[in-house]
Amino acid sequence: MIKIGVISDTHLPSRSPILPPIILEKLQGVQMILHAGDWEELFFLPELEKIAPVYGVQGNMDSLEIKRKLPIKRFINVENIKIGLIHGSGSPFGIKERIKKEFIGDNVNVIVFGHTHQSLIEWDEDILFFNPGSPTDKFFTTKNSIGILYIDKDKVWGEIIEL
């Protein structure tokens, strides 16, 4: 079984001068980390890379450096599961439908996204929509969180971890 750490909307350094240690603690033991954008800056990337390989996308609040380095969307294949990774944009209302359109024809099993700061685990037409929430910002939500995806051959499920 593969265990994947999922974070988004870290908003560093505007929400915190450092990556809160609880995040690093909760990510211990994962085989990879997905970051769904709104990093703001990349100074904490080496801390994440000490835990596992990191795959990320850019978000709307990211620096020019990040927008030059990271794509808007990407795909990660793990065992028999194809994951689409994107940040998202616009209003939190209707975001799932807008994101779904970004992956038409891509045959993804999971869509990981961020932007809303609200955690979500929801199946829709055999696609798992997974938003880990934000570990540092409570705009649009009352709790901070990260996520874990579990993949076992052709099965996938997720968990939200409140911080």
C-alpha positions as CSV (number, residue, x, y, z in Angstrom):
1,M,0.0,0.0,0.0
2,I,1.2,3.5,-0.9
3,K,0.6,6.4,1.5
4,I,0.7,9.9,-0.1
5,G,0.7,13.1,1.9
6,V,-1.4,15.9,0.4
7,I,-1.2,19.6,1.3
8,S,-2.3,22.8,-0.3
9,D,-2.7,26.5,0.4
10,T,0.3,26.7,2.8
11,H,0.6,30.4,2.1
12,L,4.1,30.8,3.5
13,P,5.4,33.2,4.6
14,S,2.2,35.4,4.7
15,R,0.4,33.0,7.1
16,S,3.4,31.7,9.0
17,P,7.1,32.4,8.9
18,I,7.9,28.7,8.9
19,L,6.2,25.4,8.0
20,P,4.4,24.4,11.2
21,P,6.3,21.4,12.7
22,I,3.0,19.5,13.2
23,I,2.7,19.2,9.3
24,L,6.1,17.6,9.1
25,E,5.2,15.3,11.9
26,K,1.9,14.2,10.3
27,L,3.7,13.6,6.9
28,Q,6.2,11.1,8.4
29,G,6.0,7.7,6.6
30,V,4.5,8.9,3.3
31,Q,6.1,7.7,0.1
32,M,5.4,11.0,-1.7
33,I,3.9,14.4,-1.1
34,L,1.5,16.3,-3.4
35,H,1.1,20.1,-3.0
36,A,-1.9,21.6,-4.8
37,G,-0.6,25.2,-5.0
38,D,-0.6,28.5,-3.2
39,W,2.8,27.9,-1.7
40,E,3.6,31.6,-2.1
41,E,7.4,30.9,-1.7
42,L,9.4,27.7,-2.0
43,F,11.8,28.2,1.0
44,F,10.2,25.2,2.9
45,L,10.4,22.7,-0.1
46,P,13.7,21.2,1.2
47,E,12.0,20.3,4.5
48,L,9.3,18.4,2.6
49,E,11.8,16.7,0.3
50,K,13.6,15.3,3.4
51,I,10.4,13.3,4.0
52,A,9.5,12.1,0.4
53,P,9.6,13.3,-3.2
54,V,7.3,16.3,-3.7
55,Y,5.1,16.9,-6.8
56,G,3.4,20.3,-7.0
57,V,1.5,22.7,-9.1
58,Q,1.2,26.5,-9.0
59,G,-1.6,28.4,-7.4
60,N,-3.0,31.9,-7.9
61,M,-1.1,33.4,-5.0
62,D,2.3,32.0,-5.9
63,S,5.4,33.9,-6.7
64,L,6.7,34.4,-10.2
65,E,9.5,31.9,-9.4
66,I,7.0,29.2,-8.6
67,K,4.9,30.0,-11.7
68,R,8.1,29.5,-13.8
69,K,9.0,26.2,-12.1
70,L,5.6,24.5,-11.7
71,P,2.8,23.6,-14.1
72,I,-0.8,24.6,-13.7
73,K,-1.8,20.9,-13.7
74,R,0.0,17.6,-13.8
75,F,-0.5,13.9,-13.6
76,I,1.0,11.4,-11.2
77,N,0.6,7.6,-11.8
78,V,0.7,5.4,-8.7
79,E,0.2,1.7,-9.1
80,N,-3.0,1.5,-11.2
81,I,-4.3,5.0,-10.2
82,K,-4.0,8.1,-12.2
83,I,-4.0,11.3,-10.1
84,G,-4.7,14.8,-11.6
85,L,-3.2,17.6,-9.6
86,I,-4.5,21.2,-9.9
87,H,-5.0,24.3,-7.7
88,G,-8.3,25.6,-8.8
89,S,-9.6,29.1,-9.2
90,G,-12.6,31.4,-8.8
91,S,-15.4,31.1,-6.2
92,P,-15.5,28.1,-3.9
93,F,-19.0,27.6,-5.1
94,G,-19.0,25.3,-8.2
95,I,-15.3,24.7,-8.1
96,K,-15.6,20.9,-8.3
97,E,-17.5,21.2,-11.6
98,R,-15.0,23.7,-13.0
99,I,-12.1,21.5,-12.0
100,K,-13.8,18.4,-13.5
101,K,-13.9,20.1,-16.9
102,E,-10.1,20.6,-16.7
103,F,-9.6,16.8,-16.7
104,I,-12.2,15.7,-19.4
105,G,-10.7,12.9,-21.4
106,D,-7.7,12.5,-19.1
107,N,-9.0,9.3,-17.5
108,V,-8.1,10.3,-14.0
109,N,-9.2,8.3,-11.0
110,V,-8.4,11.1,-8.5
111,I,-8.5,14.9,-8.7
112,V,-6.5,16.6,-6.0
113,F,-7.1,20.3,-5.7
114,G,-6.9,23.2,-3.3
115,H,-7.9,26.9,-3.4
116,T,-11.0,26.8,-1.2
117,H,-9.1,26.0,2.1
118,Q,-12.0,23.6,2.8
119,S,-11.2,19.9,3.0
120,L,-13.2,17.6,0.8
121,I,-13.4,13.8,0.1
122,E,-16.1,13.1,-2.4
123,W,-16.7,10.5,-5.1
124,D,-18.4,11.7,-8.4
125,E,-18.7,9.3,-11.3
126,D,-15.9,7.1,-10.3
127,I,-13.5,10.0,-9.6
128,L,-12.4,10.8,-6.1
129,F,-12.2,14.6,-5.6
130,F,-9.8,15.3,-2.8
131,N,-9.0,18.7,-1.2
132,P,-6.7,18.6,1.9
133,G,-7.8,22.0,3.1
134,S,-5.2,24.5,4.4
135,P,-2.7,23.7,7.2
136,T,-2.1,27.4,7.9
137,D,-5.1,29.5,6.9
138,K,-8.7,29.5,8.2
139,F,-10.1,31.8,5.5
140,F,-13.3,30.0,4.3
141,T,-13.1,27.4,7.0
142,T,-12.8,26.9,10.8
143,K,-10.1,24.2,10.9
144,N,-6.6,23.6,9.5
145,S,-5.9,20.3,7.8
146,I,-3.8,18.2,5.5
147,G,-4.7,14.9,3.7
148,I,-3.5,11.4,3.2
149,L,-4.3,9.3,0.1
150,Y,-4.0,5.6,0.3
151,I,-3.5,3.5,-2.8
152,D,-3.5,-0.3,-3.0
153,K,-3.3,-1.5,-6.6
154,D,-6.5,-0.3,-8.1
155,K,-8.2,1.0,-4.9
156,V,-7.8,4.5,-3.6
157,W,-9.2,6.3,-0.5
158,G,-8.5,9.4,1.5
159,E,-8.3,10.8,5.0
160,I,-8.4,14.3,6.3
161,I,-6.2,15.1,9.3
162,E,-7.2,18.1,11.4
163,L,-4.3,20.0,12.9
